[in-house]
């Protein structure tokens, strides 16, 4: 009987026939990765990670689409609220400016009236006021910034005189203008005798409102004038250069009076954006609340990060569980391998277990091996017995031949001798002929005895 412990590894053949010494580093690495346990572990790990990756990708798509839907609603609502705030501001500013212009036109001294009503206009971010005659001569002016404000171009003044906006108390608002170092909307209100009152509305309030709206790190609001020129934007250079964004499709849609949600590429932000957009009805200012799509993606990825770690941990645990469970499969394989080596070396008394309980397949293999070994053992015993019988019979044959050849040679030698003597003693031709025949027959018998032995 032999022990069924794991057999000591010998030179192992790779699939291509190359021999590898298991005592070397390369051999150990090869045996580790070629072993059944390692392959089961790796396959289970790959399978579980693949399933987890597919599940996470599906979750990501679903969560990202949900984030986009939420962003659609949130950005559109924010854009509408921003437009409503600017609409109220425009109405308040024009109401105050119209009241100021009427008070000034009814006063005996325009300059005194301007000075008396500055507290109202100052509260509305109007930096300066000017009353022009029919030929655009300055009749009265006042400013709150300490420096003289230049008049806008005659084209702007003429556009204010003939403006048709009736929703802002008769006050007309120009597009954004560069006046000195500042950016202003020019307000215009027609007075009697073809006079016109103009005001310089700075963008401080509009910029403040824009800066209050933020989503994530780069989500923001952007406000443009009725020609698509940038009024408020998170990129300072875009504001200062008064970039005309009317060529951007979403801005063009706002200039056409559309409201909705869209996705577009923003050159200033160098990113794909999702934006709710609308416009201020009284002024035609486009209002947009965009946010980079990659921030939504990053938000989803952050929410899934803990799940990713959980899936990796579960995958490792299940793979290690599979690694441990394969011992129940590998151990009987090692035992049967050792038994096979012993059988191949001629030992048919291998100690196979009475019952193999590791698995149904191993139990069947154990029974098959036991049956095979028993049959080989029985056949070997029969063969051994047959060989022993044959050996005895061969010995008997040899002894018989030796004895028979000895016993035959002695009388045969006498016969041959006597025939030779008789031939020498007779001259009778007939008798000599008979003696020759007998001599030849004796010689043939002698040759047969030689060949037989």
Buried (B, 14 or more C-beta within 10 A) or exposed (E): EEEBEEBEEEEBEEEEEEEBBBEEEEBBEBBEEEEEBBEBBBEBBEBBBEEBEEEBEEBBEEBBEEBBEEBBEBBBEBBBBBBBBBBEBBBEBBBBBBBBBBBBBEBEEBBEBBEBBBEBBEEBBBBBBBBBEEEBEEBBBBBBEEEEBEBBEEEBBEBBBEBEBEEBBBBBBBBBBEBEEBBBBBBBBBBEEEBBBBBBBBBEBBBEBBEEBEBEEBBBBBBBBBBBBBBBBBBEEBBEEBBBBBEBEBBBBBBEEBBBBBBBEBEBBEBEBBBBBBBBEBBBBBBBBBBBBBBBBEBBBEEBEEBEEEBBEEBBEBBEEBBEEBEEBBBBBBBBEBBEBBBEEEEBEBEBBEEBEBEEEBBEBBEEBBEEBEEEBEEEEEEEEEEEEEEEEEEEEEEEEEEEBEEBBEEBEEBBEBBEEBBEEEEEEEEEEBBEEBBEEBEEBBEEBEEEE
